[in-house]
Amino acid sequence: MGFHFRFGPGDLLRCRFAISPRWETQEAVRSLLRPYRHTYHLPWLRQVRAAAEGLDLRPLWLLMPRAGHNPDFLSPPPLGPSVTLEEELARVRAADPEAAREDLRLSLVCTPGALESDIGQRMLADPARAVRELADLTERAWEALVAPHWPRLRGLLEADILFHSRRLAAGGLEALFDGLHPDLRWHGDTDTLTITRPGHHDRVLDGQGLLLMPSAFGWPDVVGGYDPPWQPTLVYPARGIGALWTASAGPAPQALAHLLGRARAEVLCALDEPASTTALAHRLGLAPSTVSAHLGVLRAAGLLVSGRHGHQVLYERTPLAIALTTGNPTVS
């Protein structure tokens, strides 16, 4: 029972992480449809309610069955670690209409009444037009629902990737996969990754490796998907969802503010997870140039280290900075 990814020798060397704004947009739209997902996203829902009411999301909702096939061409696996929505939608718009028609049909039959609906019939009658309209609707959903919050979301996803990359370096694939989601199990004797779920499905990776994508709006599900020829992909809930929509960090300790200055102390305290300049600026309500200047000073003082992930540079606290911000005087 379950969804099985079968690894060969080459696949172990081709596992990679990526972030997909297209996927987050799709799952944000799905979250509006699925009340069980609202638990951690209520602040976001309140902020986007008016914008959501201005969108007719029914064509996308018809392609989001509770169980069954979701059209692969609508959210192709990203080709790089940090792609833009424009790059992803260009691939959607380039979809072959006849392949898209079958993809749409397979999805529509999974939702009672969807195939016979006026919207469903229009999609199948003119798949080229359906591809264009679905891409355009996705772009509008991005602009209304996700783009205003993307720095915060991207910061969460980048921090998750950094955390799990370190788990991989420290403990190998077993530590990585067992830490992604409770429903995942790595079987080292057969080089198989299993998602526990009803039914049975095998995917031989066949040298393509496995793409790993953290998702904020995908909580609480882990998704193993994409049929050939698409890149085998595993989407899992990102860490830190519970604090995603909370207010920015409280004021820095007074003693630390006296030592560093209030603004730099608050930048340092806000780095409880690795983050980029843009994400920190959004979190603190400051201009990116201001945050960048503070980060440069803190890094030069030995309180931060930085590392590149894709196009982003992430900053994190050194042991000395952790001691200063937590009040723990022990620095190893």
C-alpha positions, 0 to 999 in steps of 0.5 A: 500500500502507498505511493512508492518512488523507486531510486536507482544509483543515478537518482540518489545524486539527482535529488534537489530542492526548488520553490514554485510560486506557481504551486503556491498560487495553486494551493492558495486557490485550493485553500479557499476551497478546503476549509480544513486548510484554514487553521493556519491561514486565517490571517491571510484569509481575512486579508485576501477575502475582498480580492478573492471575491473579485475572482471567478475561481470555478475553472480552477476549482473544477480541476482540484478533486478531493482525490484523483488527478490534478492536471500536470500541465498546469503546474509543471515542476520548476526547472531551477531552484528559484524560478519566477511565476512568469517563467512558470506560466510561460511553460503552462502557456506552451502546453500542447493542446491535445495533451492538455485536453486529456490532462483536463479530462482525467481531472474532470472525471474525478469530481462528480458533475465536473465533466458534464458542467458547462465550464468542463465542456468548454475546456474540452471543446477548445483546449488551446483556449482553456490553456490560455484562460487557465494561465491568465486566471492563475496569474490574476490569482497570484497577483490578488492572493499571493504576490503581496505576501510572497516575501514572507512566504519565500522566506519561510520556504527558503528557511525550510530548504536550508534546514533540510539541506543540513539534515541531509548533510548530517544524516543522509537520505534517511534523516532527510526523508524521515524528517519531511513528513510523518507519512514518509518512510525511506527503505534503504534496503531497496532504495525506495521512498514510500508515502503511506496512503490508500491504494498502490502506485509505483514510480521508477525515477529512471535517472531523473532523480527526485524534486523536493518542494516545500509548500506553505499552502499545501499544509497538511498534505504531502503530495507525490506526483507527476506522471511521465515525462514530468520530473518526479516530484514530492511536495511536503509542508514547510516547517514553521507554518504555525508562525507564518502569519504572526506579527513580526518579532517583538522588541529586542531586549533592552540590553541588546538594544543598548549594545547594538542600537534598537534597529540592528538588535531587532534585525538580529532578533528577527533572524530566528530562522535564516532569511533573505534581506527582502523577507526581513524587510517585509517582516520588520516593515523596513526598506530593503536598503536599510535592512541590507545596511544593518545586515552588513554591519552585523555580519562584519561584527561576527554576528551573522553568516550568509550563504547563497541559495539560488538567487537569494542570499540567506542570513543566519545568526552565529553562536555568539548572536544566538547567545546574545538574543536568547540570554544564554551565555554559553558559546561553543 
